[in-house]
Amino acid sequence: MVEHDAALGYLLCLLAYNTTVSYVTLQRFNINIISSDYEYRELKIDEPSHEECLERLYARPVCKPKNKIIYVKTHKTASTTLASILERYGYTRNLTIAVPNGNHVFSNTELFNKKMVSNFADMKNYDMLTNHARYNRRKLDSLIPNATYITILRHPVQQFESAFGYFQWGRFIPAKDPISEFLRNPEKFTNKIPTNTRNGQLFDLGLSATKTLDAEIVNETLQTLHKEIDVVLITEYFDESLLILRDLLCWSVNDILYISNGIRSDNRRSNLTSTDKDKILEWNKSDLKLYLYFRKVLFNEIRHYGPCFKYHLQEFRKLQNETLEKCIEMGQFKYIEGKEFRHVLKENATEFCKDLWKGDVTFTKLNRMQL
């Protein structure tokens, strides 16, 4: 244990001084960090029983559910599945949801402004915003004052690889292994690819591509985001994050159930070498700093949740599995536009199951019809 703590302290020192740490090293320590953060050894005195914890989970909330929500949707982070959870809540409660003009994205390149909102001149009071919009706090506050802000982050290696495949950046790179070729000399290809390829999560959260390369600005931005964003979910701890979100929003367990919106097809995936992973981390150094900062925040929130967390997580995953068995044809998928697979609903699916299955694009169309 002493040897582990010393090694972990050394790793954190490297990160604090912006030293590049290999993906393999991070992955190895990731396991140890998780195990030490996920132990509840300090909570052995007067722990509530399993039954008492379940009673708390299903008890009627004494707080008032939060309905004013702005979701800063990042790219390739399981963000669409999270958007569907939020949109389902809003749609089934007849909340007014701001939607983009024309399609289901406000903008992937420009900071949000109210002119991007469909029928904005005719509407005065919105409850939620959930589609892709680059973070612009002042403009978002003016659209939905006193909202709860939510976003989600993913480890930069997985997020970059997913974005590379989904947006087909490889079509701009004439090579047998486009992602490895890109990583050998990224600057050679950035002008050929029409979208931002570096520190994409910080870019979604409002920083310009240039500013994501300034360490001082990035550090200041992390502090600002910590103050301004109420909940930052982490993709690799999706269920854990949902329990933290549910607690903050004062929602029921059923409100956070989900069916994953899309599973990428194999032709949109890349097999990364350890060298590729190290280069992705170097190229997305600021996104790595962002991710590690808010992963630590999530771990602290889990600790503060209390000793019932492990029982609530077990129960939620049990309920999630039961819901999937009830709603979808297990092992069956539908191929969508050559990009991804989607689960297939059972023929006798209930309305609740149908709402669970609806995706971001479908909810956007439905919400637009309600305006």
Number of C-alpha atoms within 10 A of each C-alpha: 6 7 8 12 12 10 13 16 12 12 16 13 12 13 15 10 8 13 13 13 16 16 20 13 11 13 11 11 16 14 11 15 17 11 11 11 15 13 11 14 10 8 13 9 8 7 12 14 12 15 11 12 19 16 12 13 20 12 10 11 13 7 11 9 14 14 20 20 22 28 24 26 27 26 21 22 26 22 25 22 20 29 23 29 24 21 26 23 18 22 18 10 10 12 17 20 25 28 27 24 16 12 13 18 18 25 18 16 14 14 20 21 19 15 12 18 19 18 15 18 9 8 12 9 13 18 19 23 28 29 28 23 27 25 24 17 17 11 14 20 13 11 22 19 16 11 19 19 19 19 23 24 28 27 19 28 20 17 22 26 20 19 18 20 21 18 14 16 20 20 13 15 17 10 12 9 13 19 22 21 17 21 19 13 11 17 10 12 16 16 11 12 15 10 13 15 18 22 26 24 29 27 24 26 20 21 21 17 16 10 16 24 18 11 14 10 12 19 15 10 19 17 11 11 14 14 9 13 16 15 23 22 27 24 21 15 13 16 19 22 21 22 23 20 18 17 17 15 18 18 20 17 18 15 15 21 20 20 23 18 21 19 15 17 15 12 11 18 15 15 10 16 10 12 15 20 21 20 22 26 23 19 20 23 22 25 27 22 21 23 22 18 15 20 21 13 16 20 18 12 15 19 16 11 14 13 22 19 19 18 17 21 15 12 17 22 15 11 15 19 13 11 18 18 12 16 24 21 15 13 7 12 16 12 14 13 7 11 17 18 18 18 21 15 21 16 9 11 15 13 10 13 19 15 21 24 25 19 22 23 15 15 21 23 14 12 19 19 8 12 14
